[in-house]
């Protein structure tokens, strides 16, 4: 490739200056090059070092260095160059880089060797730092400095196309920077999707070995899942993928669910959800149960959600923290009396306990009565976790729309997930003593018992990517050296 890479600088005293350049070495080394090294020594050094080897073998003969001897040279005079204009000392021979994989040699010094090329580079330097041409690509600000890329080519069409490509790439990079780093929820969703794809590939391979083609229904279901893999209603939970309920959801939002259940029952239910206890719904309508879980799950990180939407038998808490059951399914007595479970029974409403219908689309709820019980009821005067109090404050504020409440919920989860990350690194990675952990919890504003329980449960929602990244940095010798 015939190209030259140039690092330019704007000197406050002398204006635009070329600091360093690298180009492919096409011609033999200039006369006098390598006078300090014998051929045998240089070949032996190249054989001992693999990859790219650099050596200072070029006698500087650029127009800049010869400007003092020849007044007609286009390069700057030595008197016009200060320390800020130089990357190499005066008289430095420059460098030759040997790329042994491609058998290409590169020559690097402050200015190009060829006078005509020096002139072209000089013009490009002036144009890029003065921003007087359209083909100047600004790559960002660093304090008061601007990084730019100037395109100079005899082929105007090529320069224009490359400029458009770089501009498009720059715009995309800007969008990504504004979006910020992916959240833990996004990372967990990506990991679950990857696990599902691996599992589906295993199914395909097993069916091919058995000679049994997949059924039409399975193919159609696979297509539907691929269409919207990041839909929150299509996440891997406990027993596998579950589909969103058909039609309008029974519960439109968390605020709507609170209105239906009542303030005290909702607080009890939300407390158990945030603590990671098992939430059991018993109802005849699976869509109602699914709609309730879709609303309640928004209070938790994606990695903490394990749902079995509807089952004909009781499932242990280690398999799911959201469990839907048919009304006739028996629940073990020790679960009913446990402080780590909450039961919501959806019964046929009596005339005295009819749910008041506020809107036409709430007509189906008018025939139900919701009874929330637990072996450890939450006292009304209990402070509870901080995030629960903030969630209730947002839900009771009628000046906030449902969309605004949803955004508040996202921000609250991110705030507490950041605390979870700090606690995880402090306890699991750095292995700090309990005394230091208590001090850290005080700094995080999470020293209360309920807040500590919440943080310990939410640690299970951290992505594998984040955990492995922390562990790899601890095992890395460079990280341990930097800490020391």
C-alpha positions in Angstrom: 0.0 0.0 0.0 1.3 3.4 -0.9 0.4 5.6 2.1 2.0 7.7 4.7 0.8 8.2 8.3 1.7 11.6 9.8 1.3 13.0 13.3 0.8 16.8 13.2 1.0 19.5 15.9 0.1 23.2 16.1 2.9 25.0 17.8 1.9 28.3 19.5 5.1 29.9 18.2 5.6 28.4 14.8 2.1 27.2 13.7 1.4 23.8 12.1 4.3 21.4 12.2 4.9 17.8 11.3 6.1 15.8 14.3 6.4 12.2 13.1 5.7 10.2 10.0 5.8 6.6 8.9 5.9 5.3 5.3 6.6 2.1 3.4 10.2 1.8 2.4 10.2 1.0 -1.3 13.7 2.0 -2.3 17.0 0.6 -0.9 18.3 2.3 2.2 19.9 5.7 1.5 23.6 6.0 1.1 25.4 5.9 4.4 22.6 4.0 6.1 23.6 1.3 8.5 27.2 2.5 8.8 27.2 1.7 12.4 26.1 -1.9 12.0 27.6 -4.6 9.9 25.3 -6.7 7.7 26.0 -9.8 9.6 25.1 -8.2 12.9 21.9 -6.8 11.5 20.7 -10.1 10.0 21.5 -11.9 13.2 19.5 -9.4 15.2 16.6 -9.7 12.8 16.6 -13.5 13.2 16.7 -13.3 17.0 13.7 -11.0 17.2 10.4 -12.0 15.7 7.7 -9.8 14.4 8.4 -6.1 13.9 11.9 -4.9 14.7 12.9 -1.3 14.8 16.4 0.0 14.3 17.9 3.5 13.9 19.8 3.1 10.7 18.5 5.9 8.5 20.8 8.9 8.0 18.5 11.9 8.2 18.4 13.7 4.9 14.9 15.1 5.0 14.4 18.6 3.6 13.9 19.9 7.1 17.3 18.8 8.3 19.0 20.1 5.2 17.2 23.4 5.3 20.1 25.2 7.0 22.5 24.3 4.3 20.3 24.9 1.4 18.2 28.1 1.6 16.0 27.0 -1.3 14.7 23.9 0.5 11.0 23.9 1.1 11.4 22.7 4.7 11.5 24.8 7.8 14.7 26.2 9.0 16.2 24.9 12.2 15.9 28.4 13.7 12.1 28.1 13.1 11.8 24.9 15.1 11.6 24.8 18.9 11.5 21.8 21.2 7.7 21.6 20.9 8.1 21.2 17.1 10.4 18.2 17.4 9.8 14.6 18.1 13.4 13.5 17.5 16.7 15.3 18.3 18.4 17.2 15.5 20.5 14.8 13.5 18.7 11.7 14.6 18.9 9.0 11.9 15.3 7.9 12.2 14.0 4.3 12.4 13.4 1.4 10.1 10.7 -1.1 11.1 10.9 -4.7 9.8 7.6 -6.6 9.6 8.8 -10.1 9.1 5.3 -11.5 8.6 4.6 -9.4 5.6 8.2 -8.8 4.6 7.5 -5.0 4.5 9.9 -2.4 5.8 8.7 1.0 7.1 10.8 4.1 7.6 9.9 6.6 10.3 11.3 10.0 11.2 10.1 13.6 11.6 9.7 14.5 7.9 9.4 12.6 4.7 12.6 11.9 2.8 11.3 12.8 -0.6 11.0 16.6 -1.2 7.8 16.3 -3.2 6.2 14.2 -0.6 7.4 16.6 2.1 5.5 19.4 0.3 2.3 17.3 0.1 2.5 16.4 3.8 3.2 20.0 4.8 0.1 21.2 2.9 -2.0 18.5 4.5 -0.7 19.4 7.9 -1.6 23.1 7.4 -5.1 22.2 6.1 -5.9 19.7 8.8 -4.9 22.0 11.7 -6.6 25.1 10.2 -9.7 23.2 9.2 -10.1 25.1 5.9 -11.1 22.1 3.7 -14.2 20.0 3.7 -12.3 16.7 3.8 -11.1 17.2 7.4 -12.6 14.7 9.7 -12.8 15.9 13.4 -12.6 12.9 15.7 -13.4 14.6 19.0 -12.3 17.0 21.7 -9.8 16.5 24.4 -9.8 19.6 26.6 -9.1 22.4 24.1 -7.4 20.2 21.5 -9.0 18.7 18.4 -8.0 15.5 16.8 -8.5 15.5 13.0 -7.8 13.3 10.0 -7.1 15.0 6.7 -7.6 13.0 3.4 -5.1 13.8 0.6 -5.2 11.7 -2.5 -4.8 12.3 -6.2 -8.1 10.4 -6.7 -10.8 12.9 -5.7 -13.6 10.3 -5.8 -11.6 8.0 -3.5 -11.0 10.8 -1.0 -14.7 11.8 -1.1 -15.9 8.2 -0.5 -13.4 7.6 2.3 -14.5 10.8 3.9 -18.2 9.8 3.8 -17.3 6.4 5.3 -15.3 8.0 8.1 -18.1 10.5 8.8 -20.7 7.7 9.1 -18.4 5.7 11.4 -17.8 8.8 13.5 -21.6 9.4 13.8 -22.1 5.8 14.8 -19.4 6.0 17.5 -21.0 9.2 18.8 -24.3 7.4 19.2 -22.7 4.5 21.0 -20.9 6.8 23.4 -24.2 8.7 24.1 -25.9 5.4 24.7 -23.3 4.5 27.4 -22.2 1.1 28.5 -24.7 -1.8 28.4 -26.7 -2.3 31.7 -26.6 -5.5 33.7 -30.1 -6.3 32.4 -28.9 -6.0 28.8 -25.9 -8.3 29.5 -28.0 -10.9 31.2 -30.5 -10.9 28.3 -27.7 -11.3 25.8 -26.3 -14.2 27.9 -29.7 -15.9 28.1 -30.3 -15.5 24.4 -26.9 -17.0 23.7 -27.7 -20.0 26.0 -31.0 -20.5 24.2 -29.4 -20.5 20.8 -26.9 -23.1 22.0 -29.7 -25.2 23.4 -31.7 -24.9 20.2 -28.7 -25.9 18.1 -28.3 -29.0 20.3 -32.0 -29.9 19.7 -31.5 -29.5 15.9 -28.4 -31.7 15.9 -30.2 -34.4 18.0 -33.2 -34.3 15.6 -31.0 -34.6 12.6 -29.2 -37.6 14.1 -32.5 -39.3 14.7 -33.7 -38.4 11.2 -36.8 -36.7 12.6 -37.6 -33.3 11.0 -38.9 -30.6 13.3 -42.7 -30.1 13.3 -44.3 -27.1 11.6 -45.4 -25.8 15.0 -41.9 -25.9 16.4 -40.5 -24.1 13.3 -43.2 -21.4 13.6 -42.5 -20.9 17.3 -38.8 -20.6 16.6 -39.4 -17.9 14.0 -41.6 -16.0 16.4 -38.8 -16.1 19.1 -36.2 -14.9 16.7 -38.3 -12.0 15.6 -38.1 -10.3 18.9 -35.3 -11.8 21.0 -35.0 -8.8 23.4 -38.7 -8.5 24.2 -38.9 -8.5 28.0 -41.9 -10.8 27.7 -39.8 -13.4 25.9 -37.1 -14.1 28.5 -35.7 -17.4 29.7 -37.3 -18.0 33.1 -37.1 -21.2 35.2 -38.8 -23.6 32.9 -37.9 -21.9 29.6 -39.4 -19.4 27.3 -42.9 -18.1 27.9 -45.1 -16.1 25.6 -46.8 -12.9 26.4 -50.5 -13.1 27.2 -52.7 -12.5 24.2 -54.7 -9.3 24.0 -54.5 -6.5 26.5 -52.7 -7.2 29.8 -54.9 -7.6 32.9 -52.7 -5.3 34.9 -51.6 -2.2 32.9 -48.8 -1.1 35.3 -47.4 -1.4 38.8 -49.6 1.5 39.9 -52.6 -0.3 38.5 -51.7 -3.4 40.5 -51.3 -1.4 43.7 -54.8 0.1 43.1 -56.3 -3.3 42.7 -54.6 -5.0 45.7 -54.7 -2.1 48.1 -51.8 -0.2 49.7 -51.0 -2.6 52.6 -51.3 -5.9 50.6 -49.2 -4.4 47.8 -46.5 -3.3 50.2 -46.3 -6.8 51.6 -46.1 -8.3 48.2 -43.5 -5.8 46.9 -41.4 -6.4 50.0 -41.2 -10.1 49.3 -40.5 -9.5 45.6 -37.5 -7.3 46.4 -36.2 -9.6 49.1 -36.1 -12.6 46.7 -38.8 -14.6 48.5 -41.1 -16.9 46.6 -44.2 -15.2 45.2 -47.1 -17.6 44.6 -50.2 -16.7 42.7 -53.2 -19.1 42.6 -55.8 -18.4 40.0 -57.9 -20.0 37.3 -56.9 -17.5 34.7 -53.3 -18.1 33.5 -53.3 -14.8 31.6 -54.1 -12.9 34.9 -51.2 -14.6 36.6 -48.8 -13.9 33.7 -49.9 -10.2 33.6 -49.2 -9.9 37.3 -45.7 -11.4 37.0 -44.9 -9.2 34.0 -45.7 -6.1 36.2 -44.0 -7.4 39.4 -40.8 -8.4 37.6 -40.1 -4.8 36.7 -39.0 -4.2 40.3 -36.1 -6.7 39.9 -33.0 -7.0 37.8 -33.5 -9.4 34.9 -30.9 -11.8 36.4 -33.0 -12.1 39.6 -36.2 -13.2 37.8 -37.0 -16.9 37.6 -40.6 -17.5 36.5 -42.8 -20.6 36.2 -46.0 -19.0 34.8 -48.5 -21.7 35.5 -48.0 -25.2 36.9 -50.1 -28.1 38.1 -47.8 -28.9 41.0 -45.9 -26.9 43.5 -42.3 -26.0 42.5 -39.5 -25.4 45.1 -38.2 -21.9 45.7 -34.7 -22.7 44.3 -36.4 -23.2 40.9 -38.4 -20.1 40.7 -39.2 -17.0 42.7 -42.5 -16.4 40.8 -44.8 -19.4 40.6 -48.3 -19.5 39.2 -50.6 -22.4 40.3 -54.0 -23.7 39.6 -56.4 -23.2 42.5 -56.6 -26.9 43.3 -52.8 -27.4 43.6 -51.9 -28.1 47.2 -49.1 -26.1 48.8 -46.9 -27.7 51.5 -47.8 -26.4 55.0 -44.3 -25.3 55.8 -44.4 -23.0 52.8 -47.7 -21.4 53.8 -46.2 -20.7 57.3 -42.7 -19.7 55.9 -41.5 -16.1 56.2 -39.8 -16.6 52.8 -42.9 -16.9 50.8 -46.1 -14.9 50.0 -49.3 -16.2 48.6 -51.8 -14.3 46.5 -55.1 -16.1 46.1 -57.5 -14.9 43.4 -61.0 -15.9 44.5 -64.4 -15.2 43.2 -65.5 -12.0 44.7 -68.5 -11.8 47.1 -70.9 -8.9 46.7 -69.4 -7.1 49.7 -65.9 -7.3 48.4 -66.4 -6.4 44.7 -63.5 -4.5 43.2 -64.7 -1.0 42.2 -64.8 -0.7 38.4 -63.2 2.6 37.3 -62.9 1.9 33.6 -64.6 -0.4 31.1 -61.4 -2.4 30.5 -61.3 -3.3 34.2 -64.5 -5.2 33.9 -62.8 -8.6 34.2 -61.3 -7.6 37.5 -64.6 -6.8 39.1 -65.4 -10.5 39.6 -62.2 -11.3 41.6 -61.1 -10.9 45.2 -57.3 -10.8 45.9 -56.1 -12.1 49.2 -52.4 -11.6 50.1 -51.0 -13.8 53.0 -47.6 -14.7 54.3 -46.0 -16.4 57.3 -44.1 -13.2 57.9 -46.5 -10.3 57.3 -44.7 -6.9 56.9 -45.6 -4.6 59.8 -47.1 -1.3 58.6 -44.5 0.6 60.7 -41.6 -1.3 59.3 -39.1 1.0 57.5 -38.4 -1.6 54.8 -35.8 -1.3 52.0 -35.0 2.2 50.8 -35.9 1.3 47.2 -39.4 0.1 48.2 -40.1 3.4 49.9 -39.0 5.3 46.8 -41.1 3.1 44.6 -44.2 3.7 46.7 -43.5 7.4 46.7 -43.4 7.4 42.9 -46.6 5.3 42.6 -48.6 7.5 44.9 -47.4 10.7 43.2 -50.3 11.4 40.8 -48.3 14.1 39.1 -46.1 11.5 37.5 -47.4 9.6 34.5 -47.0 5.9 34.1 -44.1 6.4 31.7 -42.3 8.6 34.1 -42.8 6.1 36.9 -41.3 3.4 34.7 -38.2 5.6 34.1 -37.9 6.2 37.8 -38.0 2.5 38.4 -35.2 1.9 35.9 -33.1 4.6 37.5 -33.7 3.2 41.0 -32.7 -0.3 39.9 -29.5 1.0 38.2 -28.6 3.0 41.4 -28.9 -0.1 43.6 -27.2 -2.4 41.0 -24.2 -0.1 41.2 -24.2 -0.6 45.0 -24.4 -4.3 44.4 -21.4 -4.2 42.1 -19.4 -2.3 44.8 -20.4 -4.8 47.5 -19.6 -7.8 45.3 -16.1 -6.6 44.5 -15.5 -5.6 48.1 -16.6 -8.9 49.6 -16.3 -11.6 46.9 -13.3 -10.3 45.0 -11.2 -8.3 47.5 -12.3 -10.5 50.5 -12.4 -7.6 52.9 -13.2 -8.3 56.6 -16.7 -7.8 58.1 -15.8 -4.6 59.9 -14.8 -3.0 56.6 -18.0 -4.3 55.0 -20.1 -2.7 57.6 -18.4 0.6 57.0 -18.9 0.3 53.3 -22.6 -0.4 53.8 -22.9 2.7 55.8 -21.2 4.7 53.1 -23.6 3.2 50.5 -26.6 4.1 52.7 -27.6 0.4 53.0 -26.7 -0.5 56.5 -30.2 -1.4 57.5 -31.2 -5.1 57.7 -33.6 -5.1 54.8 -31.2 -3.2 52.6 -28.4 -5.7 53.3 -30.8 -8.6 52.5 -31.8 -6.9 49.2 -28.2 -6.4 48.2 -27.2 -10.0 48.9 -30.2 -11.2 46.8 -29.5 -8.8 43.9 -25.9 -10.0 43.7 -27.4 -13.2 42.1 -28.6 -10.9 39.3 -25.1 -9.8 38.2 -24.1 -11.0 34.7 -21.6 -13.7 34.1 -19.7 -11.3 32.0 -19.2 -8.8 34.8 -18.2 -11.5 37.3 -15.7 -13.1 35.0 -14.3 -9.7 34.2 -13.7 -8.9 37.9 -12.2 -12.3 38.5 -9.8 -12.0 35.5 -8.6 -8.6 36.7 -7.8 -10.0 40.1 -5.9 -13.0 38.6 -4.0 -10.7 36.3 -0.4 -10.0 37.6 -0.5 -6.4 36.2 -3.6 -5.6 38.2 -2.0 -6.9 41.4 1.1 -4.9 40.7 -0.8 -1.7 40.1 -2.6 -2.2 43.5 0.7 -2.6 45.2 
